[in-house]
Amino acid sequence: DKADTKTFELNTDAGIDDGWMGLDIGPKSVKIIADGLAKATKIVVNGPAGVFEVPPFDEGTRGLVDAIESLTKNGTVSV
């Protein structure tokens, strides 16, 4: 139920409010990870970055999958 879904930009000094859970990575994290993966020749994926079965917590995983797909099309080996 999205009624109790809260999204926010994490302040690493403040952390996550009591009573809430971190269930996905955001766009900034996707970019940081994708930029790092751009240098790789091989990528092994070991699961999702969030609770991808439940929107909107699938967005981080989908962003990483899109980045890995693009890299794979350009010659990076991914499993």
C-alpha positions as CSV (number, residue, x, y, z in Angstrom):
1,D,0.0,0.0,0.0
2,K,1.5,3.3,-1.1
3,A,-0.3,5.2,1.6
4,D,2.4,4.3,4.1
5,T,5.3,4.7,1.6
6,K,7.7,7.5,2.3
7,T,10.5,8.3,0.0
8,F,13.3,10.8,0.8
9,E,16.9,11.6,0.1
10,L,19.0,10.0,2.8
11,N,21.2,12.2,4.9
12,T,24.0,9.9,5.9
13,D,24.5,11.8,9.1
14,A,20.8,11.5,10.1
15,G,20.1,7.9,8.9
16,I,16.6,6.5,8.6
17,D,13.8,7.6,10.9
18,D,12.7,5.2,13.7
19,G,9.9,2.9,12.5
20,W,11.0,3.1,8.9
21,M,13.1,0.8,6.7
22,G,15.5,1.5,3.8
23,L,14.0,-0.6,1.0
24,D,15.7,0.7,-2.2
25,I,18.5,2.8,-3.5
26,G,17.8,6.2,-5.1
27,P,18.8,7.8,-8.4
28,K,22.1,9.2,-7.0
29,S,23.2,5.7,-5.9
30,V,22.2,4.2,-9.2
31,K,24.4,6.8,-11.0
32,I,27.3,6.3,-8.7
33,I,27.2,2.5,-9.1
34,A,26.6,2.7,-12.9
35,D,29.6,5.0,-13.3
36,G,31.7,2.5,-11.3
37,L,30.5,-0.4,-13.4
38,A,31.3,1.4,-16.6
39,K,35.0,0.6,-16.0
40,A,34.3,-3.1,-15.5
41,T,34.9,-5.9,-18.1
42,K,32.9,-8.4,-16.1
43,I,29.9,-7.9,-13.8
44,V,28.4,-10.5,-11.5
45,V,25.0,-9.6,-10.1
46,N,24.0,-11.1,-6.8
47,G,20.4,-10.0,-6.3
48,P,18.3,-6.8,-6.3
49,A,19.2,-3.5,-4.8
50,G,15.8,-3.2,-3.1
51,V,12.5,-4.8,-2.6
52,F,12.0,-5.0,-6.3
53,E,8.7,-6.9,-6.1
54,V,6.9,-3.8,-4.6
55,P,6.8,-0.5,-6.5
56,P,8.2,2.1,-6.0
57,F,11.1,0.0,-4.4
58,D,11.9,-1.6,-7.7
59,E,13.3,1.6,-9.3
60,G,16.8,1.3,-8.0
61,T,17.1,-2.3,-9.2
62,R,15.6,-1.5,-12.6
63,G,18.0,1.4,-13.0
64,L,21.0,-0.9,-12.3
65,V,19.6,-3.5,-14.7
66,D,19.2,-0.9,-17.4
67,A,22.8,0.2,-16.9
68,I,24.1,-3.4,-16.9
69,E,22.1,-4.1,-20.0
70,S,23.7,-1.2,-21.8
71,L,27.2,-2.2,-20.7
72,T,26.5,-5.8,-21.8
73,K,25.4,-4.6,-25.3
74,N,28.8,-2.8,-25.5
75,G,30.9,-5.9,-24.6
76,T,30.9,-6.2,-20.9
77,V,30.3,-9.7,-19.7
78,S,27.5,-9.9,-17.1
79,V,26.0,-12.8,-15.2
